[in-house]
Amino acid sequence: MPGIAPNGLSQGEMDSAVAASRLDLSFISKGDIVNLPYLTLQKISLHFLGLSIFSIKLPSIIIGVLTGFFIILLLNRWFKNDVAIVGSILTTLSTAFLFLAGNGTPIVMYIFWLALILWLGSKIVGNDNVNPILVVSFFISIALSAYTPHLLYVAFAIAAAGLLHPHLRFALKQLQIWQLIICIAIFVLFISPLVAGCIIKTDNIQSLLSMQSLNFGDYVNNIAQAFAPFFSFSMVYDSIYLAPLFGLATVALVVIGILASIGKMFTSRNTVVSLLVIYSIVIAGLNRDVAISVIIPLAVLSSAGIESIINKWYSLFPENPYAHLFGIIPMVTIIFMIIASGLSHFIMGYHYAPRVADNFNNDIALISTHIKTETPIIFGADNNENFDFYQLLEKYNGYQIRQEISDEFTEIATTSSEKPEQFKLKEIITSPKSRNSDRLYIYSKITEEEKGDE
């Protein structure tokens, strides 16, 4: 799916690839610990596959698949199988989820860690025979999630809930002392690089917690802009997100789910959903990327909406199996229409919405297809901001990346349309993804015979 839409790289993905390439075994001494789990996966992908659109996005594809799996397991803990299956299909095939699963930045980690932690928590709480492996996994997940900016607040909330909530305290009491000591020791082991990195590089504290000073107007504006693409049905924003990220039918199911959950406000499921919504809104004022965390509570609420509709229909004809069947047919039809329209919106939108498509480019795919490794590629002043990224083509793919033209070059590729001296235009490589479709110019050096002919 990432090869179909958006079929290109955003600025954030290029920055992430550069950060991943700089990661080495001395990351602790340098203090490079922000988004460490994701960048480590991306570093491995680049090392073995070279620099390409696919290798940059591969970690998100893998994490997206795992996230979808944990969402299915989570919904199956809180709903019947049929509702959980339909709800998970709606979530994993939504525009928001498909984009995250193909976006080569650490943003996908927000929903991954939340889905994993919530599922592990649901398996532990209320279970008389707690599996120690699940508890260890729970502690490890909390520790590793803290490397993602602003998820440290979730860790603090879980720690506070563990001390204050009687059900959580009871679940911890099910563990023996030696098991609890092992869990704490493992947690300390996984969190220690984060602590060391924050001591060495104090800027990490601000990155992880976003404790910058914001006036109230900027804070509210951040929230408004963060959620603008989610439910905008009449306007496309200049953003990497394609508005709306959730279709009108899905929003209707969420509203039904909210209405159905009002009477059960203090159940564990609805309490968690409410807290996640509050977290997404409050922290989005500090960092707009956190708004994407709302996918998890919306998945639960849309499933609650489906459950409410099915239960309402069944209550009208409690003893009539044929009525149950005929009630399922329109529901299946509606779900199919939601999925089909969502996929169409996702695939077509990233190709035909200029304000969104213009935030992506597939230049490295054009380079690997049309330019030989022995041809030097000149990136002029207009590409200096991404020169570090294009240097990765030299590091991983064997290309020659230069900022100036040397006399020894007989053929060059450049991003500049201005013809260099003593070179003639040989070929123009274009991309259908950009308003300025001329992306690369290939020049060959003018020979002595050609000079004589002139």
C-alpha positions as CSV (number, residue, x, y, z in Angstrom):
1,M,0.0,0.0,0.0
2,P,2.8,2.6,0.7
3,G,3.9,2.0,-2.9
4,I,0.5,3.1,-4.1
5,A,-0.1,6.0,-1.8
6,P,1.5,8.4,-1.0
7,N,4.3,6.8,-3.1
8,G,6.9,9.3,-2.0
9,L,8.8,10.7,1.0
10,S,7.9,13.6,3.2
11,Q,10.4,16.0,4.8
12,G,9.8,14.2,8.1
13,E,10.7,10.8,6.6
14,M,14.0,12.2,5.1
15,D,14.9,13.7,8.5
16,S,14.1,10.4,10.2
17,A,16.4,8.5,7.7
18,V,19.2,11.0,8.4
19,A,18.8,10.6,12.2
20,A,18.7,6.8,11.9
21,S,21.9,6.7,9.7
22,R,23.8,8.7,12.4
23,L,22.9,6.2,15.1
24,D,25.8,4.0,16.3
25,L,26.8,2.0,19.4
26,S,27.9,5.2,21.1
27,F,24.3,6.6,21.2
28,I,24.3,6.8,25.0
29,S,27.5,8.8,25.2
30,K,26.1,11.2,22.5
31,G,22.7,11.3,24.2
32,D,20.8,10.2,21.0
33,I,18.0,8.4,22.8
34,V,14.8,10.1,21.5
35,N,12.8,7.6,19.4
36,L,15.6,5.1,19.8
37,P,13.6,1.9,19.3
38,Y,12.2,3.1,16.0
39,L,15.4,4.6,14.7
40,T,17.2,1.4,15.5
41,L,14.8,-0.5,13.3
42,Q,15.2,2.1,10.5
43,K,19.0,1.9,10.8
44,I,18.9,-1.9,10.3
45,S,16.6,-1.5,7.3
46,L,18.9,1.0,5.7
47,H,22.0,-1.1,6.4
48,F,20.6,-4.2,4.7
49,L,18.4,-2.8,2.0
50,G,20.2,0.5,1.1
51,L,18.4,3.8,0.8
52,S,15.0,3.6,-0.9
53,I,11.5,4.6,-0.3
54,F,10.7,1.0,0.8
55,S,13.7,0.7,3.2
56,I,12.7,4.0,4.9
57,K,9.1,2.9,5.3
58,L,9.7,-0.7,6.2
59,P,9.9,-0.2,10.0
60,S,6.5,1.5,9.9
61,I,5.1,-1.3,7.8
62,I,6.2,-3.9,10.3
63,I,5.1,-1.9,13.3
64,G,1.8,-1.1,11.5
65,V,1.1,-4.8,11.0
66,L,1.9,-5.5,14.7
67,T,-0.3,-2.6,15.8
68,G,-3.2,-3.9,13.7
69,F,-2.7,-7.3,15.4
70,F,-2.8,-5.8,18.9
71,I,-5.8,-3.6,18.0
72,I,-7.6,-6.8,17.0
73,L,-6.6,-8.5,20.3
74,L,-7.6,-5.4,22.3
75,L,-11.0,-5.1,20.8
76,N,-11.5,-8.8,21.2
77,R,-11.0,-8.4,25.0
78,W,-13.7,-5.7,25.2
79,F,-16.2,-6.9,22.6
80,K,-17.7,-10.0,21.1
81,N,-15.8,-11.6,18.2
82,D,-18.0,-10.4,15.4
83,V,-17.9,-6.8,16.7
84,A,-14.2,-6.9,17.3
85,I,-13.5,-8.2,13.8
86,V,-15.6,-5.5,12.1
87,G,-14.2,-2.8,14.4
88,S,-10.6,-3.8,13.7
89,I,-11.2,-3.9,9.9
90,L,-12.7,-0.4,10.0
91,T,-9.7,0.9,12.0
92,T,-6.9,-0.8,10.1
93,L,-8.3,0.1,6.7
94,S,-9.0,3.7,7.6
95,T,-7.0,6.5,5.9
96,A,-5.4,7.5,9.2
97,F,-4.1,4.0,9.9
98,L,-3.0,3.2,6.4
99,F,-1.0,6.4,6.3
100,L,0.7,5.8,9.6
101,A,1.6,2.2,8.6
102,G,3.4,3.5,5.5
103,N,4.9,6.7,6.9
104,G,8.6,6.3,7.6
105,T,8.7,8.4,10.8
106,P,8.3,7.4,14.5
107,I,4.7,8.8,14.6
108,V,3.4,5.3,14.2
109,M,4.9,4.4,17.6
110,Y,2.2,6.4,19.4
111,I,-0.6,4.0,18.4
112,F,1.7,1.0,18.6
113,W,2.7,1.5,22.2
114,L,-0.8,2.4,23.3
115,A,-2.4,-0.6,21.6
116,L,0.3,-3.0,23.1
117,I,0.1,-1.5,26.6
118,L,-3.7,-1.5,26.7
119,W,-3.9,-5.1,25.5
120,L,-1.3,-6.3,28.0
121,G,-3.0,-4.4,30.8
122,S,-6.4,-5.9,29.9
123,K,-4.8,-9.4,30.1
124,I,-3.4,-8.7,33.5
125,V,-6.2,-6.8,35.3
126,G,-9.1,-9.0,36.3
127,N,-7.2,-12.2,35.7
128,D,-6.8,-14.4,38.7
129,N,-3.8,-16.3,37.3
130,V,-1.6,-13.6,36.0
131,N,1.1,-14.8,33.6
132,P,4.5,-13.5,34.7
133,I,5.6,-13.2,31.1
134,L,2.7,-10.8,30.4
135,V,3.7,-8.7,33.4
136,V,7.4,-8.6,32.3
137,S,6.2,-7.6,28.7
138,F,4.0,-4.9,30.3
139,F,7.0,-3.4,32.2
140,I,9.2,-3.6,29.1
141,S,6.6,-1.9,26.9
142,I,6.2,1.0,29.3
143,A,10.0,1.4,29.5
144,L,10.5,1.4,25.7
145,S,7.4,3.6,25.1
146,A,9.1,6.3,27.2
147,Y,11.6,6.8,24.4
148,T,8.8,8.3,22.3
149,P,8.2,12.0,23.0
150,H,5.2,12.6,25.4
151,L,4.5,8.9,26.0
152,L,6.3,9.4,29.3
153,Y,3.1,11.0,30.5
154,V,1.3,7.8,29.9
155,A,3.9,5.9,31.9
156,F,3.4,8.4,34.8
157,A,-0.4,7.9,34.5
158,I,0.0,4.1,34.6
159,A,2.3,4.3,37.7
160,A,-0.2,6.6,39.5
161,A,-3.1,4.3,38.5
162,G,-1.2,1.3,39.8
163,L,-0.8,2.9,43.2
164,L,-4.3,4.3,43.4
165,H,-6.7,1.9,41.6
166,P,-7.7,-1.1,43.8
167,H,-8.0,-3.5,40.8
168,L,-4.5,-2.7,39.6
169,R,-3.1,-3.0,43.1
170,F,-4.8,-6.4,43.4
171,A,-3.3,-7.5,40.1
172,L,0.2,-6.6,41.3
173,K,-0.4,-8.4,44.6
174,Q,-1.0,-11.6,42.6
175,L,2.7,-11.5,41.8
176,Q,5.2,-13.0,44.2
177,I,7.9,-10.7,45.7
178,W,10.7,-12.2,43.6
179,Q,8.6,-11.8,40.4
180,L,7.9,-8.2,41.2
181,I,11.6,-7.5,41.9
182,I,12.6,-9.1,38.5
183,C,10.0,-6.9,36.7
184,I,11.3,-3.8,38.4
185,A,14.9,-4.8,37.6
186,I,14.0,-5.4,33.9
187,F,12.2,-2.0,33.8
188,V,15.3,-0.2,35.2
189,L,17.5,-2.0,32.7
190,F,15.5,-0.8,29.7
191,I,14.9,2.7,31.0
192,S,18.5,3.3,32.1
193,P,19.7,4.4,28.6
194,L,16.9,7.0,28.5
195,V,18.0,8.3,31.9
196,A,21.6,8.4,31.0
197,G,20.8,10.2,27.7
198,C,18.8,12.8,29.5
199,I,21.7,13.4,31.9
200,I,24.3,13.7,29.1
201,K,22.0,15.8,26.8
202,T,19.5,17.8,28.8
203,D,17.7,18.9,25.7
204,N,16.2,15.4,25.6
205,I,14.1,16.3,28.6
206,Q,12.4,19.0,26.6
207,S,12.0,16.8,23.6
208,L,10.4,14.0,25.6
209,L,8.2,16.2,27.7
210,S,7.8,19.4,25.6
211,M,8.1,21.7,28.5
212,Q,8.6,24.8,26.3
213,S,6.8,28.0,27.2
214,L,3.6,28.5,25.1
215,N,1.0,31.2,25.5
216,F,-2.6,30.1,25.7
217,G,-3.3,31.3,22.1
218,D,-0.5,29.2,20.6
219,Y,-1.5,26.2,22.7
220,V,-5.1,26.3,21.5
221,N,-4.0,27.0,17.9
222,N,-1.8,23.9,18.0
223,I,-4.8,21.8,19.1
224,A,-7.0,23.2,16.4
225,Q,-4.4,22.6,13.6
226,A,-3.5,19.1,14.9
227,F,-7.1,17.9,14.7
228,A,-8.2,19.9,11.6
229,P,-7.4,17.1,9.1
230,F,-9.2,14.5,11.1
231,F,-12.8,15.6,10.5
232,S,-12.6,18.2,7.8
233,F,-15.1,17.1,5.0
234,S,-14.9,20.2,2.9
235,M,-11.3,21.4,2.9
236,V,-7.9,20.0,2.1
237,Y,-5.0,21.3,4.2
238,D,-1.4,21.8,3.3
239,S,-0.3,18.8,5.4
240,I,1.0,15.3,5.1
241,Y,-2.4,14.1,6.4
242,L,-5.3,13.7,3.9
243,A,-8.5,15.3,5.2
244,P,-10.7,13.8,6.4
245,L,-8.7,11.0,8.1
246,F,-12.0,9.4,9.2
247,G,-15.0,9.2,6.9
248,L,-18.4,10.6,7.8
249,A,-19.9,7.1,8.3
250,T,-17.1,6.3,10.8
251,V,-17.7,9.5,12.7
252,A,-21.4,8.6,12.9
253,L,-20.5,5.2,14.4
254,V,-18.2,7.0,16.9
255,V,-21.0,9.3,17.9
256,I,-23.4,6.3,18.4
257,G,-20.6,4.6,20.4
258,I,-20.3,7.7,22.6
259,L,-24.1,7.8,23.2
260,A,-24.1,4.1,24.0
261,S,-21.2,4.4,26.4
262,I,-22.6,7.3,28.5
263,G,-24.6,5.0,30.7
264,K,-21.4,2.9,31.3
265,M,-19.1,5.8,31.9
266,F,-17.2,4.2,34.8
267,T,-16.4,0.8,33.3
268,S,-12.7,0.2,32.8
269,R,-13.1,0.3,29.0
270,N,-14.8,3.7,28.9
271,T,-12.5,5.1,31.6
272,V,-9.5,4.2,29.5
273,V,-11.1,5.7,26.3
274,S,-11.9,8.9,28.1
275,L,-8.4,9.3,29.5
276,L,-6.9,8.6,26.1
277,V,-9.0,11.3,24.4
278,I,-8.1,13.8,27.1
279,Y,-4.4,12.8,26.7
280,S,-4.6,13.3,22.9
281,I,-6.2,16.7,23.1
282,V,-4.1,18.1,26.0
283,I,-0.7,16.9,24.6
284,A,-1.5,17.9,21.0
285,G,-1.2,21.5,22.2
286,L,2.5,20.8,22.9
287,N,3.1,18.5,19.9
288,R,0.6,18.2,17.0
289,D,1.9,14.7,16.2
290,V,0.4,13.3,19.4
291,A,-3.1,14.0,18.0
292,I,-2.8,10.8,16.0
293,S,-3.1,8.8,19.3
294,V,-6.8,9.4,19.1
295,I,-7.0,6.5,16.6
296,I,-7.1,4.0,19.5
297,P,-10.1,5.5,21.4
298,L,-11.9,6.0,18.1
299,A,-11.4,2.3,17.3
300,V,-13.0,1.4,20.6
301,L,-15.9,3.9,20.2
302,S,-16.7,2.9,16.6
303,S,-16.8,-0.8,17.8
304,A,-19.1,0.3,20.6
305,G,-21.3,2.0,18.0
306,I,-21.5,-1.2,15.9
307,E,-22.2,-3.2,19.0
308,S,-25.1,-0.8,20.0
309,I,-26.7,-1.0,16.5
310,I,-26.5,-4.8,16.5
311,N,-27.9,-5.2,20.0
312,K,-30.7,-2.7,19.3
313,W,-31.8,-4.7,16.2
314,Y,-31.6,-8.0,18.0
315,S,-33.7,-6.6,20.9
316,L,-36.5,-5.8,18.4
317,F,-36.7,-9.4,17.3
318,P,-35.2,-11.4,20.2
319,E,-36.6,-14.8,19.1
320,N,-36.4,-14.4,15.3
321,P,-33.2,-15.7,13.8
322,Y,-34.3,-14.7,10.3
323,A,-34.7,-11.1,11.5
324,H,-31.2,-11.3,12.9
325,L,-29.9,-12.4,9.5
326,F,-31.7,-9.7,7.6
327,G,-30.4,-7.2,10.1
328,I,-26.8,-8.2,9.5
329,I,-27.0,-7.9,5.7
330,P,-27.5,-4.1,5.6
331,M,-24.8,-3.7,8.3
332,V,-22.3,-5.7,6.2
333,T,-23.3,-3.6,3.2
334,I,-22.6,-0.4,5.1
335,I,-19.3,-1.6,6.4
336,F,-18.2,-2.7,2.9
337,M,-19.2,0.8,1.6
338,I,-17.2,2.5,4.4
339,I,-14.1,0.4,3.6
340,A,-14.4,0.8,-0.2
341,S,-14.9,4.6,0.0
342,G,-12.0,4.9,2.6
343,L,-9.6,3.0,0.4
344,S,-10.6,5.0,-2.7
345,H,-10.2,8.3,-0.7
346,F,-6.7,7.2,0.5
347,I,-5.4,6.0,-2.8
348,M,-6.8,8.8,-5.0
349,G,-6.4,11.6,-2.5
350,Y,-2.6,11.3,-2.3
351,H,-2.5,11.5,-6.1
352,Y,-5.0,14.2,-6.8
353,A,-5.0,16.6,-3.8
354,P,-2.1,19.0,-4.8
355,R,-1.8,20.6,-1.3
356,V,-1.2,17.2,0.1
357,A,0.7,15.4,-2.7
358,D,3.2,18.3,-3.0
359,N,4.5,17.4,0.5
360,F,5.9,14.2,-0.9
361,N,8.6,13.4,-3.6
362,N,9.9,10.3,-5.1
363,D,13.3,11.7,-6.2
364,I,15.4,8.8,-4.9
365,A,13.2,6.3,-6.8
366,L,13.9,8.4,-10.0
367,I,17.6,8.4,-9.2
368,S,17.8,4.6,-8.7
369,T,15.8,4.0,-11.9
370,H,17.4,6.5,-14.3
371,I,20.9,7.4,-13.1
372,K,23.9,5.1,-13.0
373,T,26.0,4.9,-9.9
374,E,29.1,6.2,-11.8
375,T,27.2,9.4,-12.7
376,P,27.9,12.2,-10.2
377,I,24.8,13.9,-8.8
378,I,25.1,17.6,-8.1
379,F,22.8,19.1,-5.5
380,G,23.0,22.8,-5.7
381,A,22.1,25.6,-3.3
382,D,18.3,25.0,-3.7
383,N,18.8,21.5,-2.2
384,N,21.2,22.3,0.6
385,E,18.5,21.7,3.3
386,N,18.3,18.0,2.2
387,F,22.0,17.5,1.3
388,D,22.5,15.3,4.4
389,F,19.7,13.1,3.2
390,Y,21.0,12.7,-0.3
391,Q,24.5,11.9,1.0
392,L,22.9,8.7,2.2
393,L,22.8,7.6,-1.4
394,E,26.6,7.7,-1.4
395,K,26.8,5.9,1.9
396,Y,24.3,3.1,1.2
397,N,23.9,2.9,-2.6
398,G,27.3,3.8,-3.9
399,Y,26.3,7.1,-5.8
400,Q,28.6,10.1,-6.0
401,I,26.9,13.0,-4.3
402,R,28.6,16.4,-4.8
403,Q,27.8,20.1,-4.3
404,E,30.2,21.3,-7.0
405,I,31.1,20.3,-10.6
406,S,34.6,19.0,-11.2
407,D,36.5,19.2,-14.5
408,E,36.9,15.5,-14.6
409,F,33.2,14.8,-14.9
410,T,32.1,13.7,-18.3
411,E,28.4,13.3,-17.4
412,I,26.5,14.7,-14.4
413,A,22.9,14.7,-13.0
414,T,21.7,17.8,-11.2
415,T,18.6,19.3,-9.7
416,S,19.3,22.7,-11.3
417,S,17.8,23.6,-14.7
418,E,20.6,26.1,-15.2
419,K,23.0,24.6,-17.8
420,P,26.6,24.4,-16.5
421,E,29.4,25.6,-18.6
422,Q,30.9,23.2,-21.1
423,F,28.0,20.8,-20.7
424,K,25.0,20.1,-22.9
425,L,21.6,18.9,-21.9
426,K,21.1,15.2,-22.5
427,E,17.9,14.2,-20.7
428,I,15.2,15.6,-18.4
429,I,13.7,13.2,-15.8
430,T,10.2,14.2,-14.6
431,S,7.9,13.1,-11.9
432,P,4.1,13.2,-12.0
433,K,4.0,13.8,-8.2
434,S,5.1,17.5,-8.3
435,R,3.8,20.7,-9.7
436,N,7.4,21.4,-11.0
437,S,7.7,18.0,-12.7
438,D,11.3,18.5,-13.9
439,R,13.2,16.9,-11.1
440,L,16.6,15.9,-12.5
441,Y,18.6,17.1,-15.5
442,I,21.3,15.0,-17.0
443,Y,24.2,16.8,-18.8
444,S,27.1,15.4,-20.8
445,K,30.3,17.3,-21.3
446,I,30.9,18.9,-24.7
447,T,33.7,17.2,-26.6
448,E,36.4,18.9,-28.5
449,E,34.8,17.9,-31.8
450,E,31.5,19.4,-30.7
451,K,33.3,22.6,-29.7
452,G,34.9,22.8,-33.2
453,D,31.5,22.3,-34.9
454,E,30.1,25.2,-32.9
